[in-house]
Amino acid sequence: MEALEKAEPQPESEQKTEESSRPPAGSTAVEGALSLAGLSFFLVDIQAKRIVWLESQALDFAQRAGLNEAPLSTALRLLSQTDQKQVLGLIQNAVKFGQAGPVELGGGDMGSGLTLTASRYQVEGGRTFVVAVADEDQEDEASGSAVRGVAPLIRHLVESSEKAVLVVDSFGYLRYANDALVSLFHIADASLCIGRNVAHIPNRVGKTLTSVILTTLARRAPVEGNKRFFLASGDSLTLTFSIMPFRVSSGLGGVVFSAEKVASNGIDFFHVFNAVHAPMLVIDVKTRMIVAINAAARKTFAITEQLMESAPITETMLHPKTFMSLLTHARKGGGAPMQATVSGFDGVSRSKRLRVNLVDSGGAQYLMIESKH
């Protein structure tokens, strides 16, 4: 029993101190911390004060699926105080009476819950173990390889997405957030959020995000629309968002939240681009293909969509040396226009003063060329 007394839930003030010393998100933010979503069983070595559990592969964003081991005093740190007390109580009763449970964790408004029962096992040498297993009556509707692909698929689809994406499991714990979400919601330190229950950290992710996530978990129905989100910083912004519930198995599921900024007053900025009188072109630096032009450039250089897709700009409008000179000038941050010869698709070569800028977007670079009269 002494082993368990040292593993009692820490006061909120101590939890905050512990949080501040956690490693950066995306590496070891949830290392050695048990998650209830998808839990199959855990085993506690009472004398060694250590716990071993099976980490579900379905929501394994940190790539630590399989058996995990950690000190009992720290393994439960990401659970709510209520869940910590119930798990520790289950272990204590199993040590005392030989059998314990069932206990219900989560469930209700938070989504699919978990039922655990525990048994005491004593082995040669006087060592005592407690084994807790999830309800055997629960039907696993998505076992095997289908379960393993959920987290890697979500990560692959949204890792570099310009949309903000957050994955919360059925118990309300944040399992994954891409860089776009961290940036959009002005989250100062993602390591203090990943693995925590969204209900307990509104001061870090914003009260609106917390509210819509918990509401969707309770209703278990998809939601989409425009809404003003209040951020932890005190600022606010209007977002187009959608929340899609998912269910991997009877004991494992959650929601995927995605959002992006709403254009101010519904303005289509491509129309603004077209309204600029100076000819403007946007070039993909890697492929050297024209990806966008405004109406003035179409008229001045006789460019059509078909001609844009026909060949790189270095084979049509600009000599390769000219293109490299413009690119080098842009990388140096030169704001002054450069004199260069441009060959239009109408067969006419023109000497133009070109202003260039580099734009980074979605991991790619684009050269924006503005022709000055």
C-alpha positions in Angstrom: 0.0 0.0 0.0 3.0 2.3 0.6 3.8 2.1 -3.1 0.4 3.5 -4.0 0.4 6.2 -1.4 3.4 7.8 -3.2 1.4 7.7 -6.4 -1.5 9.8 -5.2 -2.6 12.6 -7.6 -0.6 15.7 -7.2 -2.3 19.0 -6.2 -3.1 21.4 -9.1 -0.1 23.7 -8.1 2.3 20.8 -8.3 0.9 19.6 -11.6 1.6 23.1 -13.1 5.2 23.0 -11.8 5.6 19.5 -13.4 4.1 20.7 -16.6 6.6 23.5 -17.0 9.5 21.0 -17.0 8.0 18.8 -19.7 10.0 18.3 -22.9 8.9 19.9 -26.2 5.8 18.7 -28.0 6.1 16.3 -30.9 9.1 14.4 -29.2 8.5 13.1 -25.7 5.6 15.2 -24.5 3.6 12.1 -23.5 6.4 9.6 -23.1 5.8 7.2 -20.2 2.2 8.5 -19.7 -0.8 6.1 -19.8 -3.8 7.0 -22.0 -7.2 5.5 -21.3 -8.5 5.7 -24.9 -8.0 2.3 -26.5 -6.4 0.8 -23.3 -6.5 -3.0 -23.3 -4.8 -3.8 -20.0 -2.2 -2.7 -17.5 0.0 -4.5 -15.1 1.4 -3.0 -11.8 4.5 -4.4 -10.0 3.6 -3.3 -6.5 7.2 -3.8 -5.0 8.9 -2.1 -7.9 6.2 0.6 -8.1 6.1 0.4 -11.9 3.3 -0.1 -14.4 3.3 -1.7 -17.8 0.5 -1.1 -20.3 -0.4 -1.7 -24.0 -0.5 1.5 -26.0 -3.1 1.4 -28.8 -1.7 1.8 -32.3 -4.8 3.6 -33.6 -4.0 7.0 -32.0 -0.2 6.5 -31.9 0.9 9.9 -33.2 4.2 9.7 -31.2 5.1 6.3 -32.7 5.3 4.5 -29.3 2.6 1.8 -29.9 3.0 -1.5 -28.0 4.1 -2.2 -24.5 5.1 0.8 -22.4 6.6 0.9 -18.9 6.9 3.8 -16.4 7.0 4.5 -12.7 3.5 4.4 -11.2 4.1 7.8 -9.6 4.4 9.5 -13.1 2.5 7.2 -15.5 -0.9 8.6 -14.6 0.1 12.3 -14.7 -1.8 13.1 -17.9 -5.1 11.7 -16.5 -7.6 13.9 -14.7 -7.5 13.8 -10.9 -10.8 11.9 -10.9 -9.5 9.2 -13.3 -6.2 9.0 -11.3 -8.1 8.4 -8.1 -10.3 5.7 -9.7 -7.3 3.9 -11.2 -5.3 4.0 -7.9 -8.4 2.9 -6.0 -8.9 0.0 -8.3 -5.2 -1.1 -7.7 -5.4 -0.6 -3.9 -8.6 -2.7 -3.7 -7.2 -5.5 -5.8 -4.1 -5.6 -3.5 -6.3 -5.7 -0.4 -9.2 -8.0 -1.6 -7.7 -10.0 -4.5 -10.3 -8.7 -6.9 -11.6 -5.2 -7.7 -14.0 -3.5 -10.0 -15.6 -3.0 -12.3 -15.0 0.8 -12.4 -16.2 3.2 -15.0 -13.9 5.8 -16.4 -15.0 8.6 -18.7 -18.1 7.9 -20.7 -21.4 9.8 -20.5 -21.1 13.3 -22.0 -17.4 12.8 -22.9 -18.1 9.9 -25.3 -17.2 6.2 -25.1 -16.1 5.2 -21.6 -13.9 2.4 -20.3 -14.8 -0.4 -17.8 -11.9 -1.9 -15.9 -11.6 -4.9 -13.5 -8.5 -5.9 -11.7 -7.0 -9.0 -10.0 -4.1 -9.6 -7.6 -1.3 -12.1 -8.5 1.3 -13.2 -6.0 4.4 -15.0 -7.3 7.3 -16.9 -5.8 9.4 -14.6 -3.6 6.5 -12.7 -2.3 6.2 -10.3 -5.2 2.7 -8.9 -5.9 1.3 -7.9 -9.2 -2.1 -6.3 -10.1 -3.5 -6.9 -13.6 -6.4 -4.7 -14.8 -8.2 -5.5 -18.1 -10.8 -3.6 -20.1 -14.3 -5.1 -20.2 -14.2 -8.3 -22.2 -17.8 -7.9 -23.3 -16.8 -4.8 -25.4 -16.8 -5.8 -29.1 -13.8 -4.6 -31.0 -15.2 -3.6 -34.4 -11.9 -2.5 -35.9 -9.1 -4.8 -34.9 -5.9 -5.7 -36.7 -4.3 -3.6 -39.5 -7.3 -1.3 -39.9 -6.7 0.1 -36.4 -3.0 0.7 -37.0 -3.5 3.1 -39.9 -5.7 5.8 -38.2 -3.0 8.0 -36.6 -0.3 7.7 -39.4 -3.0 8.6 -42.0 -4.2 11.7 -40.1 -0.6 12.8 -39.5 0.3 12.3 -43.2 -2.8 14.3 -44.4 -2.4 17.2 -42.1 1.2 17.5 -41.0 2.0 20.4 -43.5 -1.6 21.5 -44.1 -2.3 25.2 -44.0 -5.5 24.3 -42.2 -5.4 24.0 -38.4 -6.0 20.4 -37.3 -6.5 19.0 -33.8 -7.3 15.4 -32.8 -9.0 14.8 -29.4 -9.7 11.2 -28.2 -13.1 10.0 -26.7 -12.0 11.0 -23.2 -11.3 14.6 -24.2 -7.5 14.3 -24.3 -5.5 16.2 -26.9 -3.6 13.6 -29.0 -2.3 15.7 -31.9 -2.1 19.3 -33.1 -0.3 20.4 -36.3 1.9 23.5 -36.5 -0.9 25.5 -38.1 -3.2 25.0 -35.1 -0.5 25.9 -32.6 0.2 29.1 -34.7 -3.5 30.0 -35.3 -4.5 29.7 -31.7 -1.4 31.4 -30.4 -0.4 28.4 -28.2 2.8 29.4 -26.5 4.0 25.9 -25.6 2.2 22.9 -27.2 4.0 20.5 -24.7 1.7 21.9 -22.0 -1.4 20.9 -24.0 -0.7 17.6 -25.8 -1.8 14.8 -23.6 -3.9 17.0 -21.4 -7.7 17.0 -21.2 -9.2 19.9 -23.2 -11.6 20.6 -20.3 -8.7 21.4 -18.0 -6.7 23.8 -20.2 -9.0 26.5 -21.6 -6.5 29.1 -20.4 -4.0 27.6 -22.9 -6.1 26.8 -26.0 -9.0 29.2 -25.6 -12.4 28.7 -24.0 -14.3 28.6 -27.4 -12.2 25.7 -28.7 -12.7 23.8 -25.4 -16.5 24.4 -25.6 -17.0 23.2 -29.2 -14.8 20.1 -28.7 -16.7 19.0 -25.5 -20.1 19.7 -27.1 -19.2 17.6 -30.1 -17.9 14.7 -27.9 -21.2 14.8 -26.0 -23.4 14.9 -29.1 -21.2 12.6 -31.2 -22.4 14.3 -34.4 -20.5 16.3 -37.0 -20.5 20.1 -36.8 -19.4 22.8 -39.2 -19.9 26.5 -39.7 -18.4 29.9 -39.0 -17.7 31.0 -35.4 -15.8 33.6 -33.4 -13.1 31.9 -31.3 -11.8 33.5 -28.2 -8.1 32.7 -27.7 -6.1 32.2 -24.6 -4.2 35.5 -25.3 -7.5 37.4 -25.0 -7.7 38.0 -28.7 -10.4 36.6 -30.9 -10.9 35.7 -34.6 -13.6 34.3 -36.9 -12.9 30.8 -38.3 -14.6 28.4 -40.7 -14.4 25.1 -38.8 -15.6 21.5 -38.9 -15.5 18.8 -36.3 -15.8 15.2 -37.4 -16.3 12.4 -34.8 -14.7 9.1 -35.5 -15.0 5.6 -33.9 -12.2 3.1 -34.3 -13.7 0.5 -31.9 -16.0 0.3 -28.9 -13.5 1.8 -26.6 -11.6 4.1 -28.9 -12.6 7.2 -30.9 -12.7 10.9 -30.7 -13.0 14.0 -33.0 -10.9 15.7 -35.6 -11.2 19.5 -35.5 -10.1 21.6 -38.5 -10.3 25.3 -39.1 -9.1 28.2 -41.2 -9.5 31.9 -41.2 -12.6 33.5 -42.8 -11.6 36.0 -45.5 -12.4 39.5 -44.2 -15.9 40.6 -45.4 -15.9 37.6 -47.7 -13.4 39.3 -50.1 -12.0 37.1 -52.9 -8.4 38.2 -52.9 -7.9 36.8 -56.4 -10.2 39.5 -57.6 -7.9 42.0 -55.9 -4.9 40.4 -57.6 -6.7 40.8 -61.0 -7.7 44.4 -60.3 -4.0 45.5 -60.0 -3.1 47.4 -63.2 0.6 46.3 -63.3 1.2 42.9 -64.9 1.9 40.3 -62.2 3.1 36.7 -62.4 3.6 34.1 -59.6 6.2 31.4 -60.4 6.9 28.2 -58.5 10.6 28.4 -57.7 11.1 24.6 -57.8 9.3 23.8 -61.0 9.6 27.3 -62.6 6.1 27.0 -63.8 3.7 29.9 -63.8 1.0 29.2 -61.2 -0.9 32.5 -61.3 -1.2 35.6 -63.4 -3.5 38.7 -63.2 -5.6 40.1 -66.0 -3.0 42.8 -66.9 -0.3 40.1 -67.5 -2.6 38.1 -69.6 -3.2 41.1 -71.8 0.4 42.4 -71.9 2.1 39.1 -72.6 -0.7 37.3 -74.4 -0.7 34.5 -71.8 -3.4 31.8 -71.8 -4.0 29.0 -69.3 -2.9 26.4 -71.9 0.4 28.3 -72.5 1.0 28.6 -68.8 0.9 24.8 -68.4 2.9 24.2 -71.6 6.5 24.7 -70.2 8.5 26.4 -67.5 8.9 30.2 -67.7 12.6 29.7 -68.5 11.6 28.1 -71.8 9.0 30.7 -72.7 9.3 34.2 -71.3 12.6 34.5 -69.4 16.1 33.3 -70.2 17.4 30.9 -67.5 20.2 33.4 -66.6 17.6 36.2 -66.3 15.4 34.1 -64.1 18.3 33.2 -61.8 19.3 36.9 -61.6 15.7 37.8 -60.5 15.6 35.0 -58.0 19.0 36.0 -56.5 17.9 39.6 -56.3 14.7 38.6 -54.5 16.6 36.4 -52.0 18.8 39.4 -51.1 15.6 41.4 -50.4 16.2 43.9 -53.1 13.2 46.1 -53.5 14.5 48.0 -56.5 13.2 47.0 -59.9 15.6 45.2 -62.3 15.9 45.7 -66.1 15.2 42.5 -68.0 14.1 41.2 -71.3 10.7 39.5 -71.4 9.5 37.4 -74.3 5.7 37.5 -74.7 3.7 34.5 -76.0 2.8 36.8 -78.9 6.4 36.6 -80.1 7.3 40.2 -79.1 10.3 40.7 -76.8 10.1 43.7 -74.4 12.6 45.4 -72.1 10.8 45.7 -68.7 11.6 46.9 -65.2 10.7 44.0 -62.9 10.1 44.1 -59.2 10.5 40.7 -57.5 9.5 39.2 -54.1 9.8 35.7 -52.6 6.7 34.3 -50.9 6.8 31.1 -48.7 3.6 29.1 -48.5 3.0 25.5 -47.5 6.7 24.6 -47.6 7.2 25.9 -51.1 8.6 29.1 -52.5 7.1 31.4 -55.1 8.6 34.2 -57.0 6.2 37.1 -57.5 7.2 39.2 -60.5 5.6 42.7 -61.0 6.2 44.5 -64.3 6.8 48.2 -63.9 5.9 50.5 -66.8 
